[in-house]
Amino acid sequence: MTAEPEKQRFLRVRRGVWLAAASMAAVGLVMTALSGAPVVAATKAPKSSPTAAKAAPAKPAEPQRVPFTPAEDEIAAIPGMPDARFWADSTSAFEQAVPSKGQWLVLSGGGADGAFGAGLLNGLTQAGKRTPYAVISGVSSGALLAVFAFAGPKHDIDLRDNVMKTTAADIFEFHQTGESLLDTWPLKKLIAQHITKELLADVAAEHRQGRRLFVLTSNIDAQRAVVWNMGAIAAHDNEQGLALFRNILLASASLPGLFPPVLIDVEANGKRFQEMHVDGGIGSPLFVGPEALLSTTSKTHLPASRITLLVNGKLTPRFSVTDRNMLMVLGNSVDMGLKMAVRAAIARIYAAAQRQSLEFELTYIPDTFDVPYRAPFDQEYMHKLYEFGVEQGKTGGGFLNAPPTP
């Protein structure tokens, strides 16, 4: 554990707050505003324009929701798509959804740090080392990376551009809604631009080959995580599937209270209602399978030959004497909490892999990458991190066979 300069400490802490916002930098905006610093909001002008968006008119109160019972939500399904999803804690549903054997890739969230994952995957492609993973799962902002990774190397340019050309204005508008401090209409628009019918056709084709793409959201009505079988949704090849696919990606990166939740239409016993879904990271920062399959008492093994964890962030603690103000207290607390949650998930997955004789790989951003992060979606930072990831993928030097020593 090492000390760090005051300026770098402040930038890191502010960045920790930023990452807490659905791995999309929303908290950083709020904290920056509270600290009195200027804020750049989303704008409908071209990206190069520094003009701030005009304040949107006040929105009316949100409509009342159709009430439903726990029993109804337990069996609820997407109309016309019974294979679209399953509860993340359901062992039987999970076993039915996954292939019999293969190599798995598990992606975390990370916001701007997603440049690392995009670079690493593209570096693997350039080195001829890219594995056609049997299962790819993504959480939060890692969900969008997972889609491009699953669709194949032909989408490597999209994978790069998704993180390299994204700015804070592409994610949110600094405008309070009835359900959140920020409005994510820019993110919804960005997802619609990236998630096209052509991309879904490629995802569906891979699904038909037996591969699986899973994205996690959190159903806060039931307080349970939900796994979405994105390939099965894509295979329906209709407008309903396209809209649902986009909404799931939006929900998976929507931190409650900061970003608006996403309402998803479901049906149970002929009754239609809407569930409220938010950031998948609330349920788990890394999804490999139901907790029951990872427990020390599990007699069932994960149907995988190797599990690769790609963490878009750093894992090691950094010492700093916390100043007595809200920004620094919240920032250090969030930074600590996020790292502890990810490290705990890694340890649990590694222990399960050891017990079940599965190969294990882990890669994350090491402390040797020390480029300063000066602002939300700092383009200089993201470009350098992407190139760093490319080199890690080419050389394979960033992969470990065990978690780092605390």
C-alpha positions in Angstrom: 0.0 0.0 0.0 1.5 3.3 -1.1 0.7 7.0 -0.5 -0.2 9.2 -3.4 0.0 12.9 -4.2 -2.8 15.2 -3.1 -4.0 16.1 -6.6 -3.9 12.6 -7.8 -5.8 11.5 -4.7 -8.6 14.0 -5.3 -8.9 12.9 -9.0 -9.0 9.3 -8.0 -11.7 9.8 -5.4 -13.8 11.9 -7.7 -13.4 9.1 -10.3 -14.5 6.6 -7.7 -17.7 8.6 -7.2 -18.1 8.7 -11.0 -17.8 5.0 -11.4 -20.5 4.4 -8.8 -23.1 6.0 -11.1 -23.9 2.8 -13.0 -20.4 2.7 -14.1 -21.3 5.6 -16.3 -20.0 8.6 -14.4 -23.3 10.0 -13.1 -22.3 10.4 -9.4 -19.3 12.4 -10.5 -21.5 14.9 -12.2 -23.6 15.3 -9.1 -20.6 15.6 -6.8 -18.9 18.1 -9.2 -22.1 20.1 -9.2 -22.2 20.1 -5.4 -18.6 21.2 -5.2 -19.3 24.3 -7.3 -17.3 23.2 -10.4 -18.8 23.7 -13.8 -20.8 20.8 -15.3 -21.2 19.9 -19.0 -24.6 18.5 -19.7 -25.9 16.5 -22.6 -26.7 18.5 -25.7 -28.5 17.8 -28.9 -25.9 19.9 -30.7 -22.9 18.1 -32.4 -20.4 16.5 -30.0 -17.8 19.1 -30.8 -20.1 21.9 -29.7 -19.4 23.1 -26.1 -22.9 24.6 -25.8 -24.8 23.2 -22.9 -28.3 21.8 -23.4 -31.2 23.9 -22.6 -33.2 22.9 -19.6 -36.0 20.6 -20.6 -39.5 21.5 -19.4 -40.7 20.0 -16.2 -42.2 16.5 -16.7 -45.6 15.5 -15.3 -45.7 13.1 -12.4 -45.1 9.5 -13.4 -48.3 7.4 -14.0 -49.4 4.9 -11.4 -48.2 1.3 -11.9 -50.5 -1.7 -12.3 -50.3 -3.6 -9.0 -49.2 -7.3 -9.0 -48.3 -10.0 -6.5 -45.1 -11.8 -5.7 -46.7 -15.0 -7.1 -47.5 -13.2 -10.4 -44.0 -11.8 -10.7 -42.5 -15.2 -9.9 -44.0 -16.7 -13.1 -44.1 -13.6 -15.3 -42.6 -13.8 -18.8 -42.1 -11.6 -21.8 -45.2 -12.0 -24.0 -44.3 -14.2 -26.9 -40.8 -14.8 -25.6 -40.8 -17.5 -22.9 -37.1 -18.1 -23.4 -36.0 -14.5 -23.0 -34.9 -14.7 -19.3 -34.7 -16.5 -16.0 -34.0 -15.6 -12.4 -30.3 -15.4 -11.6 -30.7 -17.5 -8.5 -32.5 -20.3 -10.3 -30.1 -23.3 -10.7 -32.5 -25.3 -12.9 -33.2 -22.5 -15.3 -29.5 -21.7 -15.6 -28.6 -25.3 -16.3 -31.2 -25.4 -19.1 -29.9 -22.2 -20.7 -26.1 -22.8 -20.8 -24.2 -25.0 -23.2 -22.9 -28.4 -22.0 -19.2 -27.3 -22.0 -16.9 -24.5 -23.2 -14.9 -21.4 -22.3 -16.6 -18.5 -20.6 -15.9 -14.8 -20.6 -17.3 -12.6 -17.8 -17.3 -8.8 -18.1 -17.7 -6.3 -15.3 -18.9 -2.7 -15.6 -16.5 0.2 -15.5 -17.7 3.2 -17.5 -14.7 4.9 -19.1 -12.6 2.0 -17.9 -14.4 -0.2 -20.5 -11.7 1.1 -22.9 -9.5 -1.5 -21.3 -11.8 -4.4 -22.1 -12.4 -3.2 -25.6 -8.7 -2.8 -26.2 -7.8 -6.2 -24.7 -10.4 -8.0 -26.8 -9.2 -6.3 -30.0 -5.6 -7.0 -29.0 -6.5 -10.7 -28.7 -8.0 -10.6 -32.2 -4.9 -8.9 -33.7 -2.7 -11.6 -32.1 -4.9 -14.4 -33.3 -5.7 -15.4 -29.7 -9.4 -14.5 -29.6 -11.4 -17.4 -28.2 -15.0 -18.0 -29.5 -16.3 -18.1 -26.0 -19.2 -20.5 -25.5 -20.8 -18.1 -22.9 -20.3 -14.3 -22.5 -21.9 -12.4 -19.7 -21.9 -8.7 -19.1 -23.0 -6.5 -16.2 -23.7 -2.7 -16.3 -21.7 -1.0 -18.9 -19.9 -4.3 -19.5 -23.2 -5.5 -21.1 -22.7 -3.5 -24.2 -19.1 -4.6 -24.5 -20.4 -8.2 -24.2 -22.8 -7.8 -27.1 -20.0 -6.7 -29.5 -17.6 -9.4 -28.1 -20.3 -12.0 -28.7 -21.1 -10.9 -32.2 -17.5 -11.6 -33.2 -14.3 -9.9 -34.4 -16.1 -8.3 -37.4 -17.5 -5.9 -34.8 -14.1 -5.0 -33.3 -14.4 -1.5 -34.8 -17.8 -1.1 -33.1 -16.3 -2.4 -29.9 -13.5 0.2 -30.1 -15.8 3.1 -31.1 -18.3 2.3 -28.4 -15.8 3.4 -25.7 -13.4 5.6 -27.6 -16.0 8.0 -29.0 -18.4 8.2 -26.0 -18.6 11.4 -24.0 -20.5 12.3 -20.9 -23.0 14.1 -23.2 -23.7 10.8 -24.9 -24.8 9.3 -21.5 -27.0 11.7 -19.6 -28.6 15.2 -19.3 -28.3 17.0 -16.1 -32.1 17.2 -15.6 -34.1 15.7 -12.8 -37.0 13.4 -13.6 -39.6 12.1 -11.2 -37.5 9.0 -10.6 -33.9 10.2 -10.9 -31.5 13.0 -10.6 -30.4 12.6 -14.2 -32.1 11.9 -17.5 -30.6 9.2 -19.8 -32.3 10.0 -23.0 -28.9 10.5 -24.6 -27.8 6.9 -23.6 -31.1 5.5 -24.9 -30.4 7.2 -28.2 -26.8 6.0 -28.2 -27.9 2.4 -27.6 -30.4 2.6 -30.5 -27.7 3.8 -32.8 -25.3 0.9 -31.9 -27.9 -1.9 -31.5 -29.2 -2.4 -35.0 -31.1 -5.1 -36.8 -27.9 -6.2 -38.5 -26.1 -6.6 -35.1 -29.0 -8.6 -33.7 -28.9 -10.9 -36.8 -25.3 -11.6 -36.0 -26.1 -12.2 -32.3 -28.9 -14.6 -33.3 -26.6 -16.5 -35.7 -24.1 -17.1 -32.9 -26.9 -18.2 -30.6 -28.1 -20.8 -33.1 -24.6 -22.2 -33.1 -25.1 -23.0 -29.4 -23.3 -20.0 -27.8 -24.9 -17.9 -25.2 -24.9 -14.2 -24.3 -26.2 -13.2 -20.9 -26.9 -9.7 -19.5 -27.8 -9.0 -15.9 -30.4 -6.6 -14.6 -31.9 -6.1 -11.2 -35.7 -6.4 -10.7 -36.1 -4.1 -7.7 -39.8 -5.0 -7.3 -38.7 -8.6 -6.4 -35.3 -7.6 -5.2 -33.8 -10.3 -7.4 -31.4 -10.3 -10.3 -32.6 -11.4 -13.7 -30.5 -13.0 -16.5 -31.5 -12.1 -20.0 -30.8 -14.6 -22.8 -29.9 -12.0 -25.4 -29.3 -14.4 -28.2 -32.7 -16.0 -27.7 -34.3 -12.5 -27.8 -32.3 -11.6 -31.0 -33.4 -14.9 -32.6 -37.1 -13.8 -32.5 -36.1 -11.3 -35.3 -38.9 -8.8 -34.8 -39.4 -5.2 -33.6 -40.5 -6.4 -30.2 -37.2 -8.2 -29.8 -35.1 -5.2 -30.9 -36.9 -2.9 -28.5 -36.5 -5.3 -25.6 -32.8 -5.9 -26.4 -32.2 -2.2 -26.3 -34.2 -1.7 -23.1 -32.3 -4.4 -21.3 -29.0 -2.8 -22.1 -30.4 0.5 -20.8 -31.6 -1.1 -17.7 -28.4 -2.9 -17.0 -26.6 0.5 -16.7 -29.2 2.4 -14.8 -28.2 3.1 -11.2 -31.3 3.7 -9.2 -31.9 7.2 -8.0 -29.3 8.7 -10.4 -30.5 7.2 -13.7 -34.2 6.4 -14.4 -35.3 2.8 -14.0 -36.5 0.9 -17.0 -40.0 -0.5 -17.0 -40.3 -3.9 -18.9 -43.7 -5.3 -20.0 -44.4 -8.8 -18.7 -47.4 -11.2 -18.5 -48.6 -13.7 -15.9 -51.7 -15.8 -16.2 -53.1 -13.4 -18.8 -52.4 -10.3 -16.7 -50.0 -7.7 -18.1 -48.0 -5.4 -16.0 -44.6 -3.8 -15.8 -41.5 -4.7 -13.8 -39.0 -2.1 -12.7 -35.4 -2.9 -13.6 -32.1 -1.2 -12.8 -28.4 -1.7 -12.9 -27.3 -5.3 -13.0 -24.3 -4.5 -10.8 -26.8 -4.2 -7.9 -27.3 -7.9 -8.1 -23.7 -8.9 -8.8 -20.6 -7.2 -10.2 -19.7 -10.4 -12.2 -22.1 -13.0 -13.2 -20.9 -16.6 -13.6 -24.0 -18.5 -12.3 -26.4 -18.8 -9.4 -24.8 -18.5 -6.0 -25.9 -22.0 -5.1 -23.6 -23.4 -7.8 -20.6 -21.4 -6.4 -21.2 -22.5 -2.8 -18.9 -24.9 -1.0 -21.9 -27.3 -0.6 -22.8 -27.5 -4.3 -22.7 -30.9 -5.8 -23.4 -29.5 -9.3 -20.5 -28.2 -11.4 -20.5 -25.2 -13.7 -20.6 -26.5 -17.3 -17.5 -24.6 -18.2 -13.9 -25.7 -19.1 -12.4 -22.3 -18.4 -13.7 -19.1 -16.8 -12.0 -15.7 -17.8 -12.9 -12.7 -15.7 -12.3 -9.3 -17.4 -12.5 -6.6 -14.8 -12.7 -3.0 -16.2 -11.1 -1.4 -13.2 -8.3 -1.6 -10.6 -8.5 -3.9 -7.6 -5.9 -2.7 -5.1 -6.6 -0.2 -2.3 -4.9 3.1 -2.2 -4.2 5.0 1.0 -5.4 8.6 1.5 -6.3 10.7 4.5 -9.9 11.6 3.9 -10.8 15.3 4.1 -13.9 16.2 6.1 -16.3 17.1 3.3 -19.1 15.1 1.6 -17.3 14.7 -1.8 -14.2 13.1 -0.3 -16.1 11.0 2.3 -18.5 9.6 -0.3 -15.8 9.2 -2.9 -13.5 7.2 -0.7 -16.4 5.1 0.6 -17.7 4.3 -2.9 -14.2 3.5 -4.2 -13.6 1.1 -1.3 -17.0 -0.5 -1.5 -16.8 -1.2 -5.3 -13.4 -2.7 -5.0 -14.3 -4.9 -2.1 -17.5 -6.2 -3.9 -15.5 -7.0 -7.0 -12.7 -8.7 -5.1 -15.2 -10.7 -3.1 -16.9 -11.9 -6.3 -13.5 -12.8 -7.8 -12.5 -14.8 -4.7 -15.8 -16.7 -4.7 -15.6 -17.6 -8.4 -12.0 -18.6 -8.1 -12.7 -20.9 -5.1 -15.5 -22.5 -7.1 -13.3 -23.0 -10.1 -10.7 -24.7 -7.9 -13.2 -27.0 -6.3 -14.7 -27.9 -9.7 -11.3 -28.3 -11.4 -12.0 -25.5 -13.9 -9.3 -23.4 -15.5 -9.3 -19.8 -14.3 -8.1 -16.5 -15.8 -8.3 -13.0 -14.5 -7.3 -9.7 -16.0 -7.8 -6.2 -14.7 -6.2 -2.7 -14.9 -2.9 -2.9 -13.0 -1.5 -0.1 -10.8 1.3 0.3 -13.4 -1.3 2.1 -15.6 -1.2 5.5 -13.9 -2.5 8.0 -16.4 -4.5 10.7 -14.6 -8.3 10.7 -15.1 -9.2 14.4 -15.2 -12.9 14.5 -16.2 -15.8 12.2 -17.0 -15.0 10.1 -20.1 -11.6 11.8 -20.4 -10.7 11.1 -24.0 -6.9 11.2 -23.5 -7.3 8.8 -20.6 -9.6 6.4 -22.6 -7.3 6.4 -25.7 -4.3 5.5 -23.6 -6.2 2.9 -21.7 -7.5 1.4 -24.9 -4.0 1.2 -26.3 -2.8 -0.3 -23.1 -5.5 -2.9 -23.3 -4.5 -3.7 -26.9 -0.9 -4.4 -25.9 -2.1 -6.6 -22.9 -4.2 -8.6 -25.4 -1.4 -9.0 -27.9 1.1 -10.2 -25.3 -1.2 -12.0 -23.0 0.8 -10.6 -20.1 -2.2 -9.2 -18.2 -3.8 -12.6 -17.5 -3.4 -14.2 -14.1 -4.3 -17.8 -13.0 -5.3 -16.7 -9.5 -6.6 -13.5 -7.8 -3.8 -11.1 -6.7 -2.6 -11.3 -3.1 -4.3 -8.8 -0.8 
